[in-house]
């Protein structure tokens, strides 16, 4: 499995920015964000770490 900068862009950043944008467009003022992950068996810690770091940089 390859996460990160594929044809859709940086998936971690897109997940955060897309959620915040949807909230902002409806008039909300996002202050907090929770994250739930469903991980495939065999996902490496390196891949998970890149994803989480990407989400962290989006703030």
PDB file with SEQRES, HELIX, SHEET and CRYST1 records, atoms N, CA, C and O in Angstrom:
SEQRES   1 A   59  UNK UNK UNK UNK UNK UNK UNK UNK UNK UNK UNK UNK UNK          
SEQRES   2 A   59  UNK UNK UNK UNK UNK UNK UNK UNK UNK UNK UNK UNK UNK          
SEQRES   3 A   59  UNK UNK UNK UNK UNK UNK UNK UNK UNK UNK UNK UNK UNK          
SEQRES   4 A   59  UNK UNK UNK UNK UNK UNK UNK UNK UNK UNK UNK UNK UNK          
SEQRES   5 A   59  UNK UNK UNK UNK UNK UNK UNK                                  
HELIX    1 AA1 UNK A   11  UNK A   25  1                                  15    
HELIX    2 AA2 UNK A   45  UNK A   57  1                                  13    
SHEET    1 AA1 2 UNK A   5  UNK A   6  0                                        
SHEET    2 AA1 2 UNK A   9  UNK A  10 -1                                        
CRYST1    1.000    1.000    1.000  90.00  90.00  90.00 P 1           1          
ATOM      1  N   UNK A   1       0.846  -1.175   0.000  1.00  0.00           N  
ATOM      2  CA  UNK A   1       0.000   0.000   0.000  1.00  0.00           C  
ATOM      3  C   UNK A   1       0.883   1.226   0.000  1.00  0.00           C  
ATOM      4  O   UNK A   1       1.868   1.291   0.735  1.00  0.00           O  
ATOM      5  N   UNK A   2       0.533   2.199  -0.824  1.00  0.00           N  
ATOM      6  CA  UNK A   2       1.326   3.407  -0.900  1.00  0.00           C  
ATOM      7  C   UNK A   2       0.460   4.612  -0.575  1.00  0.00           C  
ATOM      8  O   UNK A   2      -0.453   4.943  -1.332  1.00  0.00           O  
ATOM      9  N   UNK A   3       0.736   5.271   0.543  1.00  0.00           N  
ATOM     10  CA  UNK A   3       0.028   6.484   0.931  1.00  0.00           C  
ATOM     11  C   UNK A   3       0.953   7.661   0.742  1.00  0.00           C  
ATOM     12  O   UNK A   3       2.176   7.525   0.791  1.00  0.00           O  
ATOM     13  N   UNK A   4       0.371   8.796   0.531  1.00  0.00           N  
ATOM     14  CA  UNK A   4       1.203   9.997   0.464  1.00  0.00           C  
ATOM     15  C   UNK A   4       0.891  10.804  -0.756  1.00  0.00           C  
ATOM     16  O   UNK A   4      -0.259  11.178  -0.986  1.00  0.00           O  
ATOM     17  N   UNK A   5       1.908  11.078  -1.545  1.00  0.00           N  
ATOM     18  CA  UNK A   5       1.782  11.976  -2.686  1.00  0.00           C  
ATOM     19  C   UNK A   5       1.494  11.192  -3.958  1.00  0.00           C  
ATOM     20  O   UNK A   5       2.360  11.067  -4.824  1.00  0.00           O  
ATOM     21  N   UNK A   6       0.295  10.671  -4.072  1.00  0.00           N  
ATOM     22  CA  UNK A   6      -0.112   9.964  -5.279  1.00  0.00           C  
ATOM     23  C   UNK A   6      -0.802  10.928  -6.222  1.00  0.00           C  
ATOM     24  O   UNK A   6      -0.598  12.139  -6.136  1.00  0.00           O  
ATOM     25  N   UNK A   7      -1.600  10.412  -7.103  1.00  0.00           N  
ATOM     26  CA  UNK A   7      -2.284  11.258  -8.082  1.00  0.00           C  
ATOM     27  C   UNK A   7      -3.275  12.208  -7.422  1.00  0.00           C  
ATOM     28  O   UNK A   7      -3.605  13.253  -7.984  1.00  0.00           O  
ATOM     29  N   UNK A   8      -3.758  11.844  -6.216  1.00  0.00           N  
ATOM     30  CA  UNK A   8      -4.707  12.703  -5.515  1.00  0.00           C  
ATOM     31  C   UNK A   8      -4.044  13.718  -4.605  1.00  0.00           C  
ATOM     32  O   UNK A   8      -4.732  14.552  -4.015  1.00  0.00           O  
ATOM     33  N   UNK A   9      -2.739  13.672  -4.478  1.00  0.00           N  
ATOM     34  CA  UNK A   9      -2.022  14.600  -3.619  1.00  0.00           C  
ATOM     35  C   UNK A   9      -1.655  13.975  -2.295  1.00  0.00           C  
ATOM     36  O   UNK A   9      -1.636  12.753  -2.150  1.00  0.00           O  
ATOM     37  N   UNK A  10      -1.370  14.814  -1.346  1.00  0.00           N  
ATOM     38  CA  UNK A  10      -0.934  14.400  -0.017  1.00  0.00           C  
ATOM     39  C   UNK A  10      -2.167  14.036   0.807  1.00  0.00           C  
ATOM     40  O   UNK A  10      -2.885  14.928   1.261  1.00  0.00           O  
ATOM     41  N   UNK A  11      -2.424  12.753   1.006  1.00  0.00           N  
ATOM     42  CA  UNK A  11      -3.681  12.269   1.576  1.00  0.00           C  
ATOM     43  C   UNK A  11      -3.923  12.762   2.998  1.00  0.00           C  
ATOM     44  O   UNK A  11      -5.063  13.054   3.358  1.00  0.00           O  
ATOM     45  N   UNK A  12      -2.881  12.860   3.809  1.00  0.00           N  
ATOM     46  CA  UNK A  12      -3.060  13.356   5.173  1.00  0.00           C  
ATOM     47  C   UNK A  12      -3.522  14.808   5.191  1.00  0.00           C  
ATOM     48  O   UNK A  12      -4.468  15.164   5.892  1.00  0.00           O  
ATOM     49  N   UNK A  13      -2.848  15.625   4.420  1.00  0.00           N  
ATOM     50  CA  UNK A  13      -3.205  17.048   4.333  1.00  0.00           C  
ATOM     51  C   UNK A  13      -4.596  17.219   3.727  1.00  0.00           C  
ATOM     52  O   UNK A  13      -5.387  18.033   4.203  1.00  0.00           O  
ATOM     53  N   UNK A  14      -4.889  16.466   2.694  1.00  0.00           N  
ATOM     54  CA  UNK A  14      -6.207  16.564   2.066  1.00  0.00           C  
ATOM     55  C   UNK A  14      -7.327  16.173   3.026  1.00  0.00           C  
ATOM     56  O   UNK A  14      -8.397  16.781   3.013  1.00  0.00           O  
ATOM     57  N   UNK A  15      -7.086  15.168   3.853  1.00  0.00           N  
ATOM     58  CA  UNK A  15      -8.103  14.737   4.812  1.00  0.00           C  
ATOM     59  C   UNK A  15      -8.427  15.849   5.798  1.00  0.00           C  
ATOM     60  O   UNK A  15      -9.595  16.117   6.078  1.00  0.00           O  
ATOM     61  N   UNK A  16      -7.394  16.494   6.321  1.00  0.00           N  
ATOM     62  CA  UNK A  16      -7.601  17.576   7.292  1.00  0.00           C  
ATOM     63  C   UNK A  16      -8.201  18.807   6.615  1.00  0.00           C  
ATOM     64  O   UNK A  16      -9.212  19.339   7.074  1.00  0.00           O  
ATOM     65  N   UNK A  17      -7.590  19.252   5.542  1.00  0.00           N  
ATOM     66  CA  UNK A  17      -8.054  20.477   4.881  1.00  0.00           C  
ATOM     67  C   UNK A  17      -9.463  20.319   4.309  1.00  0.00           C  
ATOM     68  O   UNK A  17     -10.261  21.256   4.360  1.00  0.00           O  
ATOM     69  N   UNK A  18      -9.770  19.156   3.772  1.00  0.00           N  
ATOM     70  CA  UNK A  18     -11.108  18.925   3.238  1.00  0.00           C  
ATOM     71  C   UNK A  18     -12.170  18.976   4.319  1.00  0.00           C  
ATOM     72  O   UNK A  18     -13.238  19.555   4.119  1.00  0.00           O  
ATOM     73  N   UNK A  19     -11.884  18.375   5.458  1.00  0.00           N  
ATOM     74  CA  UNK A  19     -12.830  18.387   6.577  1.00  0.00           C  
ATOM     75  C   UNK A  19     -13.029  19.799   7.107  1.00  0.00           C  
ATOM     76  O   UNK A  19     -14.161  20.237   7.316  1.00  0.00           O  
ATOM     77  N   UNK A  20     -11.933  20.507   7.323  1.00  0.00           N  
ATOM     78  CA  UNK A  20     -12.017  21.873   7.840  1.00  0.00           C  
ATOM     79  C   UNK A  20     -12.728  22.780   6.847  1.00  0.00           C  
ATOM     80  O   UNK A  20     -13.517  23.634   7.251  1.00  0.00           O  
ATOM     81  N   UNK A  21     -12.466  22.612   5.569  1.00  0.00           N  
ATOM     82  CA  UNK A  21     -13.123  23.428   4.547  1.00  0.00           C  
ATOM     83  C   UNK A  21     -14.636  23.188   4.552  1.00  0.00           C  
ATOM     84  O   UNK A  21     -15.418  24.137   4.493  1.00  0.00           O  
ATOM     85  N   UNK A  22     -15.039  21.926   4.621  1.00  0.00           N  
ATOM     86  CA  UNK A  22     -16.474  21.620   4.657  1.00  0.00           C  
ATOM     87  C   UNK A  22     -17.149  22.289   5.848  1.00  0.00           C  
ATOM     88  O   UNK A  22     -18.242  22.839   5.715  1.00  0.00           O  
ATOM     89  N   UNK A  23     -16.510  22.246   6.998  1.00  0.00           N  
ATOM     90  CA  UNK A  23     -17.074  22.889   8.186  1.00  0.00           C  
ATOM     91  C   UNK A  23     -17.128  24.404   8.030  1.00  0.00           C  
ATOM     92  O   UNK A  23     -18.137  25.030   8.356  1.00  0.00           O  
ATOM     93  N   UNK A  24     -16.055  24.987   7.537  1.00  0.00           N  
ATOM     94  CA  UNK A  24     -15.994  26.446   7.377  1.00  0.00           C  
ATOM     95  C   UNK A  24     -17.032  26.938   6.368  1.00  0.00           C  
ATOM     96  O   UNK A  24     -17.630  27.997   6.558  1.00  0.00           O  
ATOM     97  N   UNK A  25     -17.244  26.182   5.309  1.00  0.00           N  
ATOM     98  CA  UNK A  25     -18.208  26.603   4.283  1.00  0.00           C  
ATOM     99  C   UNK A  25     -19.643  26.561   4.804  1.00  0.00           C  
ATOM    100  O   UNK A  25     -20.523  27.214   4.243  1.00  0.00           O  
ATOM    101  N   UNK A  26     -19.884  25.809   5.861  1.00  0.00           N  
ATOM    102  CA  UNK A  26     -21.226  25.776   6.436  1.00  0.00           C  
ATOM    103  C   UNK A  26     -21.371  26.781   7.584  1.00  0.00           C  
ATOM    104  O   UNK A  26     -22.393  26.819   8.269  1.00  0.00           O  
ATOM    105  N   UNK A  27     -20.326  27.593   7.780  1.00  0.00           N  
ATOM    106  CA  UNK A  27     -20.391  28.649   8.784  1.00  0.00           C  
ATOM    107  C   UNK A  27     -19.784  28.292  10.127  1.00  0.00           C  
ATOM    108  O   UNK A  27     -19.765  29.122  11.036  1.00  0.00           O  
ATOM    109  N   UNK A  28     -19.291  27.080  10.267  1.00  0.00           N  
ATOM    110  CA  UNK A  28     -18.689  26.669  11.537  1.00  0.00           C  
ATOM    111  C   UNK A  28     -17.280  27.242  11.659  1.00  0.00           C  
ATOM    112  O   UNK A  28     -16.653  27.602  10.662  1.00  0.00           O  
ATOM    113  N   UNK A  29     -16.806  27.318  12.870  1.00  0.00           N  
ATOM    114  CA  UNK A  29     -15.432  27.737  13.137  1.00  0.00           C  
ATOM    115  C   UNK A  29     -14.704  26.550  13.753  1.00  0.00           C  
ATOM    116  O   UNK A  29     -14.722  26.380  14.972  1.00  0.00           O  
ATOM    117  N   UNK A  30     -14.063  25.726  12.927  1.00  0.00           N  
ATOM    118  CA  UNK A  30     -13.404  24.521  13.429  1.00  0.00           C  
ATOM    119  C   UNK A  30     -12.342  24.852  14.474  1.00  0.00           C  
ATOM    120  O   UNK A  30     -11.490  25.712  14.251  1.00  0.00           O  
ATOM    121  N   UNK A  31     -12.398  24.171  15.610  1.00  0.00           N  
ATOM    122  CA  UNK A  31     -11.408  24.366  16.667  1.00  0.00           C  
ATOM    123  C   UNK A  31     -10.655  23.083  16.981  1.00  0.00           C  
ATOM    124  O   UNK A  31      -9.495  23.126  17.391  1.00  0.00           O  
ATOM    125  N   UNK A  32     -11.299  21.961  16.793  1.00  0.00           N  
ATOM    126  CA  UNK A  32     -10.695  20.671  17.121  1.00  0.00           C  
ATOM    127  C   UNK A  32     -10.996  19.684  16.000  1.00  0.00           C  
ATOM    128  O   UNK A  32     -11.945  19.863  15.237  1.00  0.00           O  
ATOM    129  N   UNK A  33     -10.189  18.657  15.914  1.00  0.00           N  
ATOM    130  CA  UNK A  33     -10.390  17.624  14.908  1.00  0.00           C  
ATOM    131  C   UNK A  33     -10.028  16.283  15.529  1.00  0.00           C  
ATOM    132  O   UNK A  33      -8.960  16.131  16.123  1.00  0.00           O  
ATOM    133  N   UNK A  34     -10.914  15.323  15.390  1.00  0.00           N  
ATOM    134  CA  UNK A  34     -10.583  13.973  15.841  1.00  0.00           C  
ATOM    135  C   UNK A  34     -10.268  13.120  14.619  1.00  0.00           C  
ATOM    136  O   UNK A  34     -10.669  13.443  13.501  1.00  0.00           O  
ATOM    137  N   UNK A  35      -9.566  12.060  14.841  1.00  0.00           N  
ATOM    138  CA  UNK A  35      -9.141  11.211  13.732  1.00  0.00           C  
ATOM    139  C   UNK A  35      -9.366   9.750  14.117  1.00  0.00           C  
ATOM    140  O   UNK A  35      -8.991   9.314  15.205  1.00  0.00           O  
ATOM    141  N   UNK A  36      -9.977   9.015  13.214  1.00  0.00           N  
ATOM    142  CA  UNK A  36     -10.176   7.582  13.393  1.00  0.00           C  
ATOM    143  C   UNK A  36      -9.588   6.884  12.178  1.00  0.00           C  
ATOM    144  O   UNK A  36      -9.828   7.300  11.044  1.00  0.00           O  
ATOM    145  N   UNK A  37      -8.835   5.847  12.404  1.00  0.00           N  
ATOM    146  CA  UNK A  37      -8.170   5.145  11.302  1.00  0.00           C  
ATOM    147  C   UNK A  37      -8.558   3.678  11.278  1.00  0.00           C  
ATOM    148  O   UNK A  37      -8.646   3.033  12.322  1.00  0.00           O  
ATOM    149  N   UNK A  38      -8.786   3.156  10.089  1.00  0.00           N  
ATOM    150  CA  UNK A  38      -8.931   1.718   9.867  1.00  0.00           C  
ATOM    151  C   UNK A  38      -7.683   1.291   9.109  1.00  0.00           C  
ATOM    152  O   UNK A  38      -7.496   1.662   7.950  1.00  0.00           O  
ATOM    153  N   UNK A  39      -6.840   0.519   9.758  1.00  0.00           N  
ATOM    154  CA  UNK A  39      -5.546   0.177   9.188  1.00  0.00           C  
ATOM    155  C   UNK A  39      -5.545  -1.245   8.646  1.00  0.00           C  
ATOM    156  O   UNK A  39      -6.037  -2.173   9.286  1.00  0.00           O  
ATOM    157  N   UNK A  40      -4.987  -1.392   7.465  1.00  0.00           N  
ATOM    158  CA  UNK A  40      -4.858  -2.714   6.869  1.00  0.00           C  
ATOM    159  C   UNK A  40      -3.761  -3.494   7.559  1.00  0.00           C  
ATOM    160  O   UNK A  40      -2.752  -2.933   7.986  1.00  0.00           O  
ATOM    161  N   UNK A  41      -3.969  -4.787   7.662  1.00  0.00           N  
ATOM    162  CA  UNK A  41      -2.917  -5.646   8.182  1.00  0.00           C  
ATOM    163  C   UNK A  41      -1.701  -5.507   7.278  1.00  0.00           C  
ATOM    164  O   UNK A  41      -1.821  -5.540   6.054  1.00  0.00           O  
ATOM    165  N   UNK A  42      -0.545  -5.353   7.881  1.00  0.00           N  
ATOM    166  CA  UNK A  42       0.681  -5.230   7.100  1.00  0.00           C  
ATOM    167  C   UNK A  42       1.112  -3.800   6.836  1.00  0.00           C  
ATOM    168  O   UNK A  42       2.183  -3.571   6.275  1.00  0.00           O  
ATOM    169  N   UNK A  43       0.295  -2.838   7.230  1.00  0.00           N  
ATOM    170  CA  UNK A  43       0.675  -1.437   7.061  1.00  0.00           C  
ATOM    171  C   UNK A  43       1.924  -1.177   7.902  1.00  0.00           C  
ATOM    172  O   UNK A  43       1.958  -1.508   9.087  1.00  0.00           O  
ATOM    173  N   UNK A  44       2.928  -0.596   7.300  1.00  0.00           N  
ATOM    174  CA  UNK A  44       4.171  -0.375   8.034  1.00  0.00           C  
ATOM    175  C   UNK A  44       4.059   0.854   8.938  1.00  0.00           C  
ATOM    176  O   UNK A  44       3.292   1.779   8.672  1.00  0.00           O  
ATOM    177  N   UNK A  45       4.840   0.832  10.002  1.00  0.00           N  
ATOM    178  CA  UNK A  45       4.880   1.983  10.903  1.00  0.00           C  
ATOM    179  C   UNK A  45       5.416   3.210  10.189  1.00  0.00           C  
ATOM    180  O   UNK A  45       5.015   4.331  10.502  1.00  0.00           O  
ATOM    181  N   UNK A  46       6.311   3.017   9.241  1.00  0.00           N  
ATOM    182  CA  UNK A  46       6.862   4.143   8.481  1.00  0.00           C  
ATOM    183  C   UNK A  46       5.755   4.836   7.680  1.00  0.00           C  
ATOM    184  O   UNK A  46       5.698   6.064   7.628  1.00  0.00           O  
ATOM    185  N   UNK A  47       4.887   4.050   7.064  1.00  0.00           N  
ATOM    186  CA  UNK A  47       3.773   4.618   6.297  1.00  0.00           C  
ATOM    187  C   UNK A  47       2.804   5.345   7.214  1.00  0.00           C  
ATOM    188  O   UNK A  47       2.359   6.449   6.900  1.00  0.00           O  
ATOM    189  N   UNK A  48       2.478   4.737   8.335  1.00  0.00           N  
ATOM    190  CA  UNK A  48       1.582   5.371   9.298  1.00  0.00           C  
ATOM    191  C   UNK A  48       2.194   6.663   9.838  1.00  0.00           C  
ATOM    192  O   UNK A  48       1.493   7.663   9.995  1.00  0.00           O  
ATOM    193  N   UNK A  49       3.465   6.647  10.116  1.00  0.00           N  
ATOM    194  CA  UNK A  49       4.149   7.840  10.618  1.00  0.00           C  
ATOM    195  C   UNK A  49       4.119   8.966   9.593  1.00  0.00           C  
ATOM    196  O   UNK A  49       3.912  10.124   9.953  1.00  0.00           O  
ATOM    197  N   UNK A  50       4.325   8.636   8.316  1.00  0.00           N  
ATOM    198  CA  UNK A  50       4.257   9.667   7.261  1.00  0.00           C  
ATOM    199  C   UNK A  50       2.866  10.262   7.170  1.00  0.00           C  
ATOM    200  O   UNK A  50       2.719  11.473   7.008  1.00  0.00           O  
ATOM    201  N   UNK A  51       1.847   9.425   7.271  1.00  0.00           N  
ATOM    202  CA  UNK A  51       0.466   9.890   7.204  1.00  0.00           C  
ATOM    203  C   UNK A  51       0.157  10.839   8.374  1.00  0.00           C  
ATOM    204  O   UNK A  51      -0.419  11.910   8.179  1.00  0.00           O  
ATOM    205  N   UNK A  52       0.544  10.434   9.577  1.00  0.00           N  
ATOM    206  CA  UNK A  52       0.253  11.251  10.757  1.00  0.00           C  
ATOM    207  C   UNK A  52       1.043  12.566  10.712  1.00  0.00           C  
ATOM    208  O   UNK A  52       0.524  13.614  11.096  1.00  0.00           O  
ATOM    209  N   UNK A  53       2.269  12.512  10.254  1.00  0.00           N  
ATOM    210  CA  UNK A  53       3.070  13.739  10.131  1.00  0.00           C  
ATOM    211  C   UNK A  53       2.440  14.690   9.110  1.00  0.00           C  
ATOM    212  O   UNK A  53       2.424  15.905   9.311  1.00  0.00           O  
ATOM    213  N   UNK A  54       1.933  14.137   8.037  1.00  0.00           N  
ATOM    214  CA  UNK A  54       1.276  14.931   7.008  1.00  0.00           C  
ATOM    215  C   UNK A  54       0.037  15.621   7.575  1.00  0.00           C  
ATOM    216  O   UNK A  54      -0.209  16.796   7.301  1.00  0.00           O  
ATOM    217  N   UNK A  55      -0.733  14.888   8.361  1.00  0.00           N  
ATOM    218  CA  UNK A  55      -1.919  15.485   8.991  1.00  0.00           C  
ATOM    219  C   UNK A  55      -1.509  16.578   9.973  1.00  0.00           C  
ATOM    220  O   UNK A  55      -2.173  17.611  10.061  1.00  0.00           O  
ATOM    221  N   UNK A  56      -0.444  16.365  10.695  1.00  0.00           N  
ATOM    222  CA  UNK A  56       0.031  17.351  11.658  1.00  0.00           C  
ATOM    223  C   UNK A  56       0.492  18.636  11.001  1.00  0.00           C  
ATOM    224  O   UNK A  56       0.298  19.722  11.547  1.00  0.00           O  
ATOM    225  N   UNK A  57       1.100  18.519   9.836  1.00  0.00           N  
ATOM    226  CA  UNK A  57       1.577  19.721   9.119  1.00  0.00           C  
ATOM    227  C   UNK A  57       0.431  20.544   8.539  1.00  0.00           C  
ATOM    228  O   UNK A  57       0.610  21.717   8.209  1.00  0.00           O  
ATOM    229  N   UNK A  58      -0.729  19.940   8.415  1.00  0.00           N  
ATOM    230  CA  UNK A  58      -1.879  20.642   7.820  1.00  0.00           C  
ATOM    231  C   UNK A  58      -2.518  21.632   8.779  1.00  0.00           C  
ATOM    232  O   UNK A  58      -3.370  22.417   8.362  1.00  0.00           O  
ATOM    233  N   UNK A  59      -2.133  21.622  10.053  1.00  0.00           N  
ATOM    234  CA  UNK A  59      -2.750  22.519  11.033  1.00  0.00           C  
ATOM    235  C   UNK A  59      -2.122  23.881  11.023  1.00  0.00           C  
ATOM    236  O   UNK A  59      -2.529  24.753  11.791  1.00  0.00           O  
TER     237      UNK A  59                                                      
END                                                                             
